[in-house]
């Protein structure tokens, strides 16, 4: 295995190997892989965000709590 190809397959954010890259984080603008982030679709637009950035970002996704 070539050392450069191994580095290219590693996520620069979380260090996971052989994980699929989802895109660029909408908050910190670093690469996001399937291990450290997820995709949200809002108003027809696709946004990729790290799970850690989602918690830090004020405008991030909030769960809805239903009260009886």
C-alpha positions in Angstrom: 0.0 0.0 0.0 1.3 3.4 -0.9 1.7 5.8 2.0 0.1 8.7 0.1 -3.0 6.7 -0.8 -3.5 5.7 2.9 -3.3 9.4 4.0 -5.8 10.4 1.2 -8.3 7.8 2.6 -8.0 9.0 6.2 -10.4 11.7 7.4 -8.4 14.8 8.4 -10.9 15.7 11.1 -11.4 12.4 13.1 -8.7 10.2 11.6 -11.1 7.4 10.5 -9.7 5.1 7.8 -11.7 4.1 4.6 -14.8 6.1 5.5 -16.8 7.8 2.9 -16.4 11.5 2.6 -19.7 13.4 2.7 -18.4 16.9 1.7 -17.3 20.1 3.4 -18.6 21.1 6.8 -21.0 24.1 6.6 -19.6 25.5 9.9 -15.8 24.9 10.0 -15.3 24.2 6.2 -13.2 21.0 6.8 -13.9 17.6 5.3 -16.6 15.5 6.9 -16.7 11.7 6.7 -19.6 9.4 7.6 -18.0 8.7 11.0 -17.7 12.3 12.3 -20.7 14.0 10.6 -24.0 13.8 8.8 -26.1 15.4 6.1 -29.1 17.5 6.7 -31.5 18.6 4.0 -33.3 21.9 4.7 -35.5 23.7 2.3 -34.2 21.5 -0.5 -30.6 22.3 0.2 -28.0 19.7 1.3 -25.8 20.7 4.3 -23.0 18.6 5.7 -22.0 19.2 9.3 -19.6 17.6 11.8 -21.5 16.4 14.9 -19.2 18.5 17.1 -19.8 21.6 15.0 -23.5 21.0 15.2 -23.5 21.2 18.9 -21.3 24.4 18.9 -23.2 26.3 16.1 -26.1 28.4 17.4 -28.1 28.0 14.2 -27.7 24.3 14.2 -30.4 21.7 14.1 -32.5 21.4 17.3 -34.8 18.5 18.1 -38.5 19.2 18.6 -39.8 18.2 22.0 -43.5 17.3 22.1 -45.3 18.0 25.4 -48.7 16.5 26.3 
